Amino acid sequence: MMLAPPLWIGLLLAGFAGLIAGGYVNWATYTLAWNCRPISPWAAQHEHAPARRLADRLPLWGWLGLRREADIHGAGFWRRPFAVEVFMALAWAALYWWEVDQQGLVHHQFEALAGRALPRGALAAPAWTTLATFLSHALLLTLMAAASLIDFDEKTIPDGVTTPGTLLALALAAALPMSLLPHVAERMAPPVAGVVVPLPADAAAQMKGAALYVEPLSLVAPNAWPQSLAGAPHGASLTIGLACFALWWVALTPRIMRWRRGMFFGLRVLAARSLRELLRPRSALIGLVGFVAITAVWYRGGESWLGLLTALVGMVGGGAMVWAVRIVGSAALRKEAMGFGDVTLMMMIGAFLGWQPTIFIFFMAPFAGLLIGVTQMILRRDDVIPYGPFLCLAAAAVTVGWGWFWNQDPHGFQAIFELGWLLPAVLALGVVMLGAMLVIWRNIKEAIWGVEED
């Protein structure tokens, strides 16, 4: 069984890995953007820039040397990428401390089950499971940082970040299901995926034959994984998985609608364009490998299929909520409410975290966006704000605070997911209410500030 290294070694390793991740964030920010700039030392340099040295690629130190390119990129251009690498190193180290050393994602779940406060370490998940979730969340943090910086700069989120990020999330969920968010539960029988939590003798005696498990958050949590969703030969679960992947695959194609000659003609043109894009070599390869890999994991079954199917449903569930808001908001505001990059970003987040956390993210993100949006509207008369960073901020908050969001406290949020079919009905009602609120907001802007929507 893998043991966590001493804390100081773990922090150093996590911080160093964060520096490397910060280099990726800077490369992606300047290279994958729509208007790419030759700033990253890992990209092709500007034609008028002095020859770059090997030391320019060293984390932090390299940016001090690249100050010599200030005449080309602007004074102080190096400060933000320098700060990004510092932030990523600190963020990875802090995340390691919280998830691995403090077991922050499961400790409050243990307390909720015990019905009382517990000292740290009284109950603990095996170290390798916390290392698995740390790895997943550190990678997600890195991808969200890149997407957020590009969105701040250009108000776009490129597929170059979200597409490989989503594929990485799906592969990680299949190869290492315990990298999904943890769910602590008492079970009379061993779950499809999960590890037993060692209990003190007195606590074990009170379990009456049950055992305490840390499980990956499956798509049916807090309920146990049903046999109907198992792998081969259960064809229904394969159909669900392939359908989810197909929706994401098609969502990567251009979605320009032309209504001048009628809706049916516009849909026919859209379908033809989508098919043409899907048959391009890169897209066709993604689709072929994806469908084959999903089928192979389904045939294998077990915990790998549980992890992959959970990630696939989380991907579609997260994207569907933002997609619905995009459609309703665009109709209410009479202009594009948010870019489709926000949809693909939420799909990536859902693939990493599952569909349940995306509901919390969905309701938390607008608060930060609304606060900043109103302030920006008053001070700058500009109501166009990037929404992606607020989705990422909410995702980070839900991930770090998972133990408080998800536990068996009868008054906690986890009880919401026992509503069954009422939950999607409540979400649908929330989207409709959002549309009504946006219509009111549009009228307020037109009445007070004289801002008319195009």
N, C-alpha and C positions, 0 to 999 in steps of 0.2 A: 504494500500500500504506500502511495506517495505521501511523504511528509513535507509540510511547508518548511522552507529554510528559516534560519534565525531571522528575526524581524529586520535587523539592520542590513543583512544581505538581500532580503527580499525587496526592501525599499530602494537599495542601490540598483539592483537589477531592473526593477520597475521604472525607476527614474531614467536610467540609461535607455531602456526601450522606448520610454516616452520621448526622449530626445530624437531618436531615430524616427519615431512616428511624427514628431513635429516637422522633420525634414520632408516627410511625405506630404503633410498638410500644406507646407509652403510650395512644394512642387506642384501639387494639384491646384492650389489657389491661382497660380500664375500660368500654368500650362493647360489645364482643362477648361479654363474660362472661355467664354465666347470670344472675347478680345484678349487673347493670350499675350503675355509679356515675358521677355527673356530675362527674368530676374533670378529665378532659382538656379543655384550652381549645378543642379542636376539636369538642367535643360540647355538647349543650344544658346550660346551667348549672343548678345547684340553685336552686329557687324562692326560697330565702332568701339566696342569695349576692349580694354586691354586683355591680353592673354590671361586666362584663368589658371590658377595653380591648384595642385592637389589639396593643399590646405584649405582652399575655399569651400570644400565639401565637408569639412569637419563641422559638427554641430556647434552652434554659438560662435566659436572662434572664426569660422569661415565668414560670417556676416561682418565681422570687424574688418577683415581684409577687403571685402567687397564694397566697403565705403568708397573705394577709389572710383566706382562707377556712378557716383552721385551726379556728375554732370550729365549723364545719360538718363537716369531714372528719377532724378529729383533728390534734393537734399533730404536726408533722413529716411530715405526709402527702406533702409535696412532695419529700421527700428521695429516695425510691426513683425516681420518674420523672425527677428531675434526674440521678441516677446512671445511669439507663438511657440517657439521651441522651449522657452523657459516654462510657459504655461503647461505645455503637454508633459514635460518631465514632472512637474509638480502634481499635475492631475493624475497621471498614471500611478505615481507613488502614493498619493492620497487615496486613490481607489483601491490600491492593493492593501493599504492599512485598514480601510473600512470593510472590504469584502472578505479578505483572507484572515487578517489578524483579529479584527473585532467581530467577524462573522455578522456584519450588520444586516444582511439580507434575511437571516434566519433567526437571529436572537429574539426579536420581538414576536415572531411566530411561536417560538418555544414558550415565551412568557404568556402569550394568549392561551395556549393549550394548558399550561400549568395553572393559570388563573392568578398568578402573583409574579412579582418582580424576581428575577433570577440574577445572580452574579455572573459576570462574563466567564464563559468556560464551563459553567455548571452542566450545560448541554451543548454539544458542539457537533457540527457536521464534519465528516471526514475531510481532511485538508485538500485532497485532490478535487473534491467537488467545488470548493470555494475557488480554487485555482482555475478551474474550468470556466466558472461564471466570470471571474475577473478577466480572463483572456477575451471572452466574448464581448464584455462590456467595454474593455479598453479599445478593442478594434472598432466597436460602434462609436465610441467617443471620438476616435480619430477621424472616421468617415463623416460624422456630423460636424466636426470642426471645419473640415474642408468645405463641405456643402454650405455651411453658414457663412464663411468668409466670402465665398463666391457670390452667394445671395446678397450679402451686404454690398458688395462691389457692383454687381450688375443686375440684381433682382432676377436672377435666373439660377437654376440648379441643374448642372449638366448631367446627362446620363452617364458620363465618364466616371462619376463618383458613385451614383446610386445603382447602376447595373452591376458592376463587379462587386459592390457591397452586398447587394441582394443575393447574388450567387454564392458569395462567401458565407453569408448567414445560413443559406440552405445547406451548404456542404458541412458547415460546422455543426448544425443541428443533427444531421444524419450521422456524422462521424463521432460526435461527442454530445449526446443528448443532455447530459448534466450541465452543459454550458447554458441551457435555458434557465430562466429565472426559477428559483427554488420554491417548492410548495411542500410544507410540512404537514403530515397527516398521520393519523393512527390507522393501521390496516390489520385486519385479521389474517390476510394472506399476502405474500410478497407481491408488490406491484410489478407491472411489466418493466418499468424503469425506476430505479431508486436505490438508495442505500440505507441500511439500518443505522439509527443513531444509538450509540451505547448509552444505557441508562443505569443510574445507581440501583442497587438491589431493592431498596424500598419503593422506588418509582416503578421498577419493572413488575413488582408484585401487584401494584395497583392497576396495571394494564389489563389484567384478566385474560391473558392469552394473546392480546394484541401486541403489536410492535410499533415503534415510532420510526417513520421513514422521512427522509428528504428526497423528494421526487422532482423531476423536471416539470415545469408548469405545462401540462398538456392542454390540448384544445378543449377538453371536457372538464378541466379542473374547475371547482374543487371536487368533482365526482371522479370515481375510478374509471380507468380506461376500459371501454366496453369491447367485447369480442367482435362486435360488428364493424369496428374500425381497425381491426387487426390486419396484418399483411395477407399474403396469399394463403388460401384461395378466395378471400373475401373481395370480390370485384368492386363493391360499392366504394370502399375506401380508395382504391386505385382511381376510380372515376373522379372522386372529389379532388385527389391530388393532381391529376393531370389537368382537370378543368381549371384549378387555381393557377397552375403554371401557364396554361394557355392564355388566361386572362392577362397575366403579367406580360407575357411575350407579345401579345397583340398591343398592349398599352404602350410598348416602346416605339411603335410606329407613329408617324406624323398623323395628327388628328385635325386637319384643316377642313372645315365644312363649308360647302357652297350651296346656298339655298335659293339662288336666283331662279333656277329652273325647276323648283319644287323639291319637296323633302325626299321623295323616292329617288329622284335623279341624284340628289346630293349624297344620299346613303350609298347609291351604287358606285359613284365616283370614289367615295371614301373607302369602300370595300376593295375596289380595284387598286387604289394606292396602297392600302395596308397590305394586300396580298403581294404586290410588287416589292414592298420593303421587306416582308417576311422571307421572300425568296432570295434576297441578296445573300452572298456567301457568309458574311459575319453573322447576320441574324438567323439564317438557316442553320448554321453550326450550333448556335446557342440553343435553338429549338430542338434539334436532333439530339444533342448530347443531354439536354435537360429531360426530354421525354424518356430516353433510354435509361438514364441514371435513376429517375424516379421509379420506373418499372422495376429496375434491378433491386432497389432498396425495398420496394413493396414485396418482391418475391422473397427477400431475406426475412422481412418482418421483424418482430421483436422491438427492442428499444430504439433501434435506428429508424424504423418506420414511424414510431411514435414521435420521435424528434422531428423528422422531415415533414410529416403531415401537419404537425403543430405549426411549424414555421411557414408552410405553404398557406394554411388557413389564416395565420396571423398576417401574412403579407397581403392577402386579398382583403381581409377584414379592416386592417388599418387604412389601406388605400381607398376602400369603398366609402368610408366615412368622409374622408377629405374630398373625394370625388363628388359625393353628394352635396357637400357644402359648396364646392366649386360651381356645380350646376345651379343650385338654388341661389347662391350669392350673385352669380353672373346675371341671372334673370331679374333679381331684385334690384341690383345696382345699375343694370343696363350696360354693363361692361364686364370684362374679365375680372372676377373677384380674386382669384389667385392663379398662379401658373400651374401647369401640369407637373412641373418639377416638384411642387409640394406633394402631389399625389405619389409620385415615384419615391420621393424621400420617405413618406409615411409607409409605403410598401416595404422599403428597406428596414425601417425601424420595426415594423410588425413582424418581419421575418426573424429579426434578432430576438424580440421580446415576447411575441405571441399576441393574440388578438385582445386578451383581457386588459393588459396594460395600455393598449392604444385607446381604450375608452377613457381612462383617466387622462391620458395625454390630450385627447380630443377636447375635453372640457377644460383643461388647465391652460392650454396654449393661448386661447383668445384673451384671457385676462391681461397677460403681459402685452400682447399685441394691441389690445384696445387702449391700454394706458399710454403706451408710446404713440399709438396712432392719433389719439386725441391731442396729445401734447404737440406732436408734429403738425397737426392740422391748425392749431392755434398759433404756433410760433412761425411756421413756415408756409402755411396754406398748402401743404403737400400731404395728400392722403394716400400716397402710394408707398407702402412699407413692405419690406421683405418678410414673409410669414414663416419661411423655413427656419430661421434661427429660433423662433419662439416654439415651434414644434420640437426642435432639438433641445431647447432649454427645458421644456416640459418633460421630454423623454428622459433627460438626465435626472431631473428631480424625482420622477417616478421610479427610476432604476435604483437610485441611491436610497430612497425612502421606501423601498418595496416592503420591508418588514412591517411598516405602519399601514401601508395600503392593503396588504394582503395577509390576513391572519384570521383566526377563528373566534375573534371577539364577536359576540352576537350582535353588537352594535356597530361593527366595522363594515368596510366596503365589500369584503368578500361575500357577505350575505346577499349582496345585490345579484350575484351570479347564480343564485338559486331561484331566480324569478322565472327561469325557463323562457318561453316564448314572449313573455311580457317585456323582457329586456330589449330586443330589437324594436318592439313597438314604441317603447320609451325613447329610444334613439331616433326613430323616425319622427316622432312628435317634436323632439328637440331640433331637428333639422328644419322642420316646417316653421317652428317658432323663430328660428334664426332668420329665415327668409322674411318673416313679418317684421322683425326688428331691423333688418337691413333696409327695408322699404321706408320705415320710419326715419332711420338715420339719413337716407338719401333726401327725404323731404326736409329734414332739419338743415342739412347743408345748403339746400337750395333756398330755404327761407331766411336763414341767418347770414350765411357767408356768400350767398349768391353763386354757389358752385353748382353748375349743372353737369349731369353725367352725359357723356357722349352717346 
